[in-house]
Amino acid sequence: MSRGYARGREKDEAVRAALQPLAPGERPWPLKASVALAALFAVANLALLAAGWEIDGDEQPVAGTLIFAGVMFAAAIGMWQKRYWAVLGFEVLLGVTLLGAMLALLRAGNLAAVLLCFAVMAVAGPLFWLLIRVMARIQLPQRRSAPREEPPVS
């Protein structure tokens, strides 16, 4: 059993050693896609609110729509600035969305609902997975070119 754990630890260490921190100005495509998706949701919600869009015959709650749009704009800005908390928060939203789509699939009553659930899962699932490595690279400290020497102890 310990041999299996040792192999797992070796693989983990190899992956960690291969990770490089994000270079200044570097933004991997999953991060750019997440920024675009968050900004799109914010703008779309504000546009639908301004157009007077109704959901099931009821008007949208203004406060809830503004709060959601604000959160999406904050996530987009934070992710563009490569802030770990913003990527982590967006990961949570993707995970909840993915879970919601899976559960909605259980109650889908027609083909359009099934296709919508699969479309949401097809976007949220891979993006969730790809952002994990981006988060690791954001959190990774900058490596020094030469090892730091400890001062002599007197």
C-alpha positions as CSV (number, residue, x, y, z in Angstrom):
1,M,0.0,0.0,0.0
2,S,2.8,2.4,0.9
3,R,4.5,1.6,-2.4
4,G,1.3,2.9,-4.2
5,Y,1.4,6.1,-2.2
6,A,5.1,6.6,-2.9
7,R,4.4,6.3,-6.7
8,G,1.6,8.8,-6.4
9,R,3.7,11.2,-4.5
10,E,6.5,10.9,-7.1
11,K,4.0,11.6,-9.9
12,D,2.7,14.6,-7.9
13,E,6.2,15.9,-7.4
14,A,7.0,15.5,-11.1
15,V,3.9,17.5,-12.1
16,R,4.7,20.2,-9.6
17,A,8.3,20.4,-10.9
18,A,7.1,20.8,-14.5
19,L,4.7,23.7,-13.6
20,Q,6.0,27.2,-14.4
21,P,4.5,30.3,-12.9
22,L,2.6,32.5,-15.4
23,A,4.9,35.0,-17.0
24,P,4.0,38.7,-16.8
25,G,1.3,39.3,-19.4
26,E,0.8,35.6,-20.0
27,R,-2.9,34.5,-20.0
28,P,-3.6,30.9,-21.1
29,W,-6.6,30.4,-23.3
30,P,-8.8,28.8,-20.5
31,L,-8.3,32.0,-18.5
32,K,-9.2,34.2,-21.5
33,A,-12.3,32.1,-22.2
34,S,-13.4,32.4,-18.6
35,V,-12.9,36.2,-18.6
36,A,-15.0,36.4,-21.8
37,L,-17.7,34.1,-20.5
38,A,-18.0,36.1,-17.2
39,A,-18.1,39.4,-19.1
40,L,-20.7,38.0,-21.5
41,F,-23.0,36.9,-18.7
42,A,-22.7,40.2,-17.0
43,V,-23.5,42.2,-20.2
44,A,-26.2,39.8,-21.3
45,N,-28.0,40.0,-17.9
46,L,-27.9,43.8,-18.0
47,A,-29.1,43.9,-21.6
48,L,-32.0,41.6,-20.8
49,L,-32.9,43.6,-17.7
50,A,-32.9,46.8,-19.8
51,A,-35.1,45.2,-22.5
52,G,-37.7,44.2,-19.9
53,W,-37.2,40.5,-20.4
54,E,-39.6,38.3,-18.4
55,I,-39.0,34.9,-17.0
56,D,-42.1,32.7,-16.8
57,G,-44.3,35.8,-17.0
58,D,-42.6,37.6,-14.1
59,E,-40.2,40.5,-14.4
60,Q,-36.6,39.9,-13.4
61,P,-35.7,41.1,-9.9
62,V,-33.6,44.2,-10.5
63,A,-31.4,43.8,-7.4
64,G,-30.6,40.2,-8.0
65,T,-29.7,40.9,-11.7
66,L,-27.5,43.8,-10.7
67,I,-25.7,41.8,-8.0
68,F,-25.1,38.9,-10.4
69,A,-23.8,41.3,-13.1
70,G,-21.5,42.9,-10.5
71,V,-20.2,39.5,-9.4
72,M,-19.5,38.5,-13.0
73,F,-17.8,41.8,-13.8
74,A,-15.7,41.5,-10.6
75,A,-14.8,37.9,-11.6
76,A,-13.8,39.0,-15.1
77,I,-11.6,41.8,-13.9
78,G,-10.0,39.7,-11.2
79,M,-9.3,36.8,-13.6
80,W,-7.8,39.2,-16.2
81,Q,-5.5,40.5,-13.4
82,K,-4.7,36.9,-12.6
83,R,-6.0,36.9,-9.1
84,Y,-6.3,33.5,-7.5
85,W,-9.4,34.3,-5.6
86,A,-11.2,35.3,-8.8
87,V,-10.3,32.1,-10.6
88,L,-11.2,30.1,-7.6
89,G,-14.6,31.9,-7.3
90,F,-15.3,31.3,-11.0
91,E,-14.4,27.6,-10.5
92,V,-17.0,27.4,-7.8
93,L,-19.6,29.0,-10.1
94,L,-18.6,26.6,-12.9
95,G,-18.9,23.6,-10.5
96,V,-22.3,24.7,-9.2
97,T,-23.5,25.3,-12.8
98,L,-22.2,21.9,-13.9
99,L,-24.0,20.2,-11.0
100,G,-27.2,22.1,-11.7
101,A,-27.1,21.1,-15.4
102,M,-26.6,17.5,-14.4
103,L,-29.6,17.6,-12.0
104,A,-31.7,19.5,-14.5
105,L,-31.1,16.7,-17.0
106,L,-32.9,14.4,-14.7
107,R,-36.1,16.5,-15.0
108,A,-35.7,17.6,-18.7
109,G,-39.1,17.2,-20.3
110,N,-38.2,17.7,-24.0
111,L,-35.3,17.4,-26.4
112,A,-34.6,21.2,-26.2
113,A,-34.1,20.9,-22.4
114,V,-31.8,17.9,-22.8
115,L,-29.7,19.6,-25.4
116,L,-29.4,22.7,-23.3
117,C,-28.2,20.7,-20.3
118,F,-25.6,18.9,-22.5
119,A,-24.5,22.2,-23.9
120,V,-24.0,23.7,-20.5
121,M,-22.1,20.6,-19.4
122,A,-20.0,20.7,-22.5
123,V,-18.8,24.2,-21.8
124,A,-18.6,24.2,-18.0
125,G,-17.0,20.7,-17.5
126,P,-13.9,21.2,-19.7
127,L,-13.4,24.8,-18.6
128,F,-13.6,23.7,-14.9
129,W,-10.9,21.1,-15.6
130,L,-8.6,23.3,-17.5
131,L,-8.7,26.2,-15.0
132,I,-7.3,23.9,-12.3
133,R,-3.8,24.0,-13.9
134,V,-4.1,27.7,-14.5
135,M,-4.9,28.2,-10.7
136,A,-1.8,26.1,-9.9
137,R,0.3,28.3,-12.1
138,I,-1.1,31.5,-10.6
139,Q,-0.5,30.3,-7.1
140,L,3.0,29.1,-7.9
141,P,5.7,31.4,-6.5
142,Q,8.3,32.8,-8.8
143,R,11.3,30.6,-8.9
144,R,14.7,32.0,-8.3
145,S,17.5,31.3,-10.7
146,A,20.1,30.4,-8.0
147,P,19.3,28.8,-4.7
148,R,19.4,31.1,-1.8
149,E,22.2,30.6,0.7
150,E,21.4,30.6,4.4
151,P,23.4,33.0,6.5
152,P,26.0,31.4,8.8
153,V,25.0,30.7,12.3
154,S,27.3,32.2,14.9
